[in-house]
Amino acid sequence: MRQIQRRSLVDTVVDELKREISQGRWSIGDKIPSEAELTTTLGVSRPSVREAVRALVQLGLLETRQGDGTYLIATDPTQVALRRALRSADSLEVIRVRQALDALAAREAATARTQTDLDTLAAHLEARRDAIAASDTLAFADADVAFHLGIARISGNRLLSDIYASFDGSIRESVTDASCLAHGDDPDRYDMHETLFRAIAAGDPDAAQAAALGVLEQQERLLDDLP
């Protein structure tokens, strides 16, 4: 038999806040209740709440903004850990991992997509084209990332979608080619994003996978061309 582990009050508060987060009590970007409000709601001491919030800040789920309050910035500790690992990875490593994820997402999206899904992807591509025409690097990155995350969500594979969401920052860095956009040029020189969209719309998993890998091959060549 094992000894029974005594749990501190702080651990109990941490678990309760995690449960509220996992059940969707707050959305990403929401300010959580104040320390005083949590103290009253949970029926515990203020120091216990303070330590519990501090623990969740260290986990990367919450962010305390001086003079403003505490905000929810993530819902999954595992996803936070993966994001931290990705920040230390170089762009080529990210592309290598994305080859597996993008291929799977594209194949599954091609068989699971609905007309509403296709309309959403088309809107992201339109926003991408508009950003290129305006030489707007930030808007371009937003639209391109939304397009790829959209494909992962359309796949219907929740685990794949969650893992892929961890790559948003790395994807944003890899798709932003300011030197091209400054001249109104698309880093996707062969319209592989359009090809990928058409393959998904046509319900062709093989063509969708090939196009998804083609997008990444172009990004890899762009990295090779950088000084």
C-alpha positions as CSV (number, residue, x, y, z in Angstrom):
1,M,0.0,0.0,0.0
2,R,1.1,3.6,-0.7
3,Q,1.0,6.4,1.7
4,I,-1.9,8.8,1.2
5,Q,-0.6,12.1,-0.1
6,R,-1.9,15.2,1.7
7,R,-3.0,17.9,-0.7
8,S,-2.5,21.5,0.1
9,L,-5.3,24.0,-0.2
10,V,-3.4,25.7,-3.0
11,D,-3.3,22.5,-5.0
12,T,-7.1,22.2,-4.6
13,V,-7.6,25.7,-5.8
14,V,-5.3,25.1,-8.8
15,D,-7.3,22.0,-9.7
16,E,-10.6,23.9,-9.4
17,L,-9.4,26.8,-11.6
18,K,-8.1,24.2,-14.2
19,R,-11.5,22.5,-14.2
20,E,-13.2,25.8,-14.8
21,I,-10.8,26.6,-17.7
22,S,-11.2,23.2,-19.2
23,Q,-15.0,23.4,-19.1
24,G,-15.0,26.7,-20.9
25,R,-15.9,29.1,-18.1
26,W,-13.6,31.7,-19.7
27,S,-12.5,32.1,-23.3
28,I,-9.0,33.0,-24.4
29,G,-8.4,36.7,-23.8
30,D,-11.0,36.9,-21.0
31,K,-10.2,38.6,-17.7
32,I,-10.8,36.1,-14.9
33,P,-12.5,37.2,-11.6
34,S,-10.4,39.3,-9.3
35,E,-8.5,37.8,-6.4
36,A,-11.2,39.1,-4.0
37,E,-14.0,37.6,-6.1
38,L,-12.3,34.2,-6.3
39,T,-11.7,34.2,-2.6
40,T,-15.4,34.7,-1.9
41,T,-16.5,32.2,-4.6
42,L,-14.1,29.4,-3.6
43,G,-14.4,30.1,0.2
44,V,-10.6,30.0,0.7
45,S,-8.1,32.5,1.9
46,R,-6.7,35.2,-0.2
47,P,-3.1,33.9,0.0
48,S,-4.3,30.5,-1.3
49,V,-5.9,32.1,-4.3
50,R,-2.9,34.3,-5.0
51,E,-0.5,31.2,-4.9
52,A,-2.9,29.2,-7.2
53,V,-3.1,32.0,-9.7
54,R,0.7,32.4,-9.6
55,A,1.0,28.6,-10.3
56,L,-1.3,28.9,-13.4
57,V,0.7,31.9,-14.6
58,Q,3.9,29.8,-14.4
59,L,2.1,27.0,-16.3
60,G,1.4,29.5,-19.1
61,L,-2.4,29.4,-18.8
62,L,-2.9,32.8,-17.2
63,E,-1.2,36.2,-17.6
64,T,-1.1,38.9,-14.9
65,R,-1.1,42.4,-16.3
66,Q,0.0,45.0,-13.8
67,G,-2.8,47.3,-12.8
68,D,-5.3,45.6,-15.0
69,G,-6.0,42.0,-13.9
70,T,-5.3,38.4,-14.8
71,Y,-6.3,37.1,-18.2
72,L,-6.7,33.6,-19.7
73,I,-4.1,33.1,-22.5
74,A,-4.2,29.3,-23.0
75,T,-6.4,26.4,-22.0
76,D,-4.1,23.4,-22.3
77,P,-0.8,23.0,-20.4
78,T,0.4,20.5,-22.9
79,Q,-0.1,22.9,-25.7
80,V,1.8,25.6,-23.8
81,A,4.7,23.2,-23.3
82,L,4.7,22.4,-27.0
83,R,4.7,26.1,-27.9
84,R,7.7,26.7,-25.6
85,A,9.5,23.9,-27.3
86,L,8.7,25.3,-30.7
87,R,10.1,28.7,-29.8
88,S,13.5,27.1,-29.4
89,A,13.2,25.1,-32.7
90,D,14.6,26.5,-35.9
91,S,12.4,27.1,-39.0
92,L,13.6,24.0,-40.8
93,E,12.7,21.7,-37.9
94,V,9.2,23.2,-37.8
95,I,8.8,22.6,-41.5
96,R,9.9,19.0,-41.1
97,V,7.3,18.3,-38.4
98,R,4.6,20.2,-40.3
99,Q,5.1,17.9,-43.4
100,A,3.5,15.1,-41.4
101,L,0.8,17.3,-39.9
102,D,-0.1,19.1,-43.0
103,A,-0.3,16.0,-45.1
104,L,-2.7,14.3,-42.7
105,A,-4.8,17.5,-42.2
106,A,-5.1,18.0,-46.0
107,R,-6.1,14.4,-46.6
108,E,-8.8,14.3,-43.9
109,A,-10.1,17.8,-44.8
110,A,-10.6,16.6,-48.4
111,T,-13.1,14.0,-47.2
112,A,-14.7,15.9,-44.3
113,R,-15.2,19.4,-45.7
114,T,-18.6,21.0,-46.0
115,Q,-19.6,23.9,-48.2
116,T,-19.4,26.2,-45.1
117,D,-15.9,25.0,-44.5
118,L,-15.0,25.8,-48.2
119,D,-16.5,29.2,-47.9
120,T,-14.4,29.9,-44.9
121,L,-11.2,28.8,-46.5
122,A,-12.0,30.8,-49.6
123,A,-12.4,33.9,-47.4
124,H,-9.0,33.3,-45.9
125,L,-7.4,33.0,-49.4
126,E,-9.1,36.2,-50.4
127,A,-7.8,38.0,-47.3
128,R,-4.4,36.7,-48.2
129,R,-4.5,38.1,-51.7
130,D,-5.7,41.4,-50.4
131,A,-2.8,41.6,-48.0
132,I,-0.3,40.8,-50.7
133,A,-1.8,43.6,-52.9
134,A,-1.5,46.0,-50.0
135,S,2.0,44.8,-49.0
136,D,0.6,44.2,-45.5
137,T,2.9,41.7,-43.9
138,L,0.9,41.3,-40.6
139,A,-2.4,40.9,-42.4
140,F,-0.8,38.4,-44.8
141,A,0.5,36.3,-41.9
142,D,-2.9,36.4,-40.2
143,A,-4.7,35.2,-43.3
144,D,-2.2,32.5,-44.2
145,V,-2.1,31.1,-40.6
146,A,-5.9,31.2,-40.5
147,F,-6.0,29.2,-43.8
148,H,-3.7,26.4,-42.5
149,L,-5.4,26.3,-39.1
150,G,-8.7,26.1,-40.9
151,I,-7.7,23.0,-42.8
152,A,-6.6,21.3,-39.6
153,R,-10.0,22.1,-38.0
154,I,-11.9,20.9,-41.0
155,S,-10.1,17.6,-40.8
156,G,-12.4,16.8,-37.9
157,N,-9.4,15.3,-36.0
158,R,-9.5,17.2,-32.7
159,L,-6.1,16.0,-31.5
160,L,-4.5,17.0,-34.8
161,S,-6.2,20.4,-34.7
162,D,-5.0,21.0,-31.1
163,I,-1.4,20.1,-31.9
164,Y,-1.5,22.2,-35.1
165,A,-2.8,25.2,-33.1
166,S,0.4,25.0,-31.1
167,F,2.3,25.9,-34.2
168,D,0.6,29.2,-34.9
169,G,3.5,31.3,-33.8
170,S,6.0,29.3,-35.7
171,I,3.8,29.2,-38.8
172,R,3.4,33.0,-38.6
173,E,7.2,33.4,-38.6
174,S,7.7,31.0,-41.5
175,V,5.1,32.5,-43.8
176,T,6.1,36.1,-43.4
177,D,8.5,37.0,-46.2
178,A,8.8,40.8,-45.9
179,S,11.2,41.0,-48.9
180,C,8.6,39.5,-51.2
181,L,5.5,41.3,-49.8
182,A,7.2,44.7,-49.9
183,H,7.0,44.4,-53.7
184,G,3.5,43.0,-53.7
185,D,4.8,39.5,-54.6
186,D,3.3,36.2,-53.2
187,P,5.9,33.9,-51.5
188,D,3.8,31.1,-52.9
189,R,5.3,31.4,-56.4
190,Y,3.3,28.4,-57.8
191,D,-0.1,29.0,-56.4
192,M,0.1,25.9,-54.2
193,H,-2.4,27.4,-51.7
194,E,-5.0,27.7,-54.5
195,T,-4.1,24.2,-55.7
196,L,-4.6,22.9,-52.1
197,F,-7.9,24.6,-51.8
198,R,-9.2,23.2,-55.1
199,A,-8.1,19.7,-54.1
200,I,-9.9,19.9,-50.8
201,A,-13.0,21.3,-52.6
202,A,-12.8,18.4,-55.1
203,G,-12.6,15.9,-52.3
204,D,-9.3,14.5,-53.6
205,P,-7.1,13.4,-50.6
206,D,-4.1,12.5,-52.8
207,A,-4.0,15.8,-54.6
208,A,-4.6,17.7,-51.3
209,Q,-1.7,16.0,-49.7
210,A,0.6,16.7,-52.6
211,A,-0.4,20.4,-52.6
212,A,0.1,20.7,-48.8
213,L,3.6,19.3,-49.1
214,G,4.2,21.6,-52.1
215,V,3.5,24.6,-50.0
216,L,6.1,23.5,-47.4
217,E,8.7,22.7,-50.1
218,Q,8.4,26.3,-51.3
219,Q,8.8,27.6,-47.8
220,E,11.9,25.4,-47.4
221,R,13.3,26.9,-50.6
222,L,12.6,30.4,-49.4
223,L,14.6,29.6,-46.2
224,D,17.5,28.3,-48.4
225,D,17.5,31.6,-50.3
226,L,17.8,33.7,-47.2
227,P,21.2,35.3,-46.7
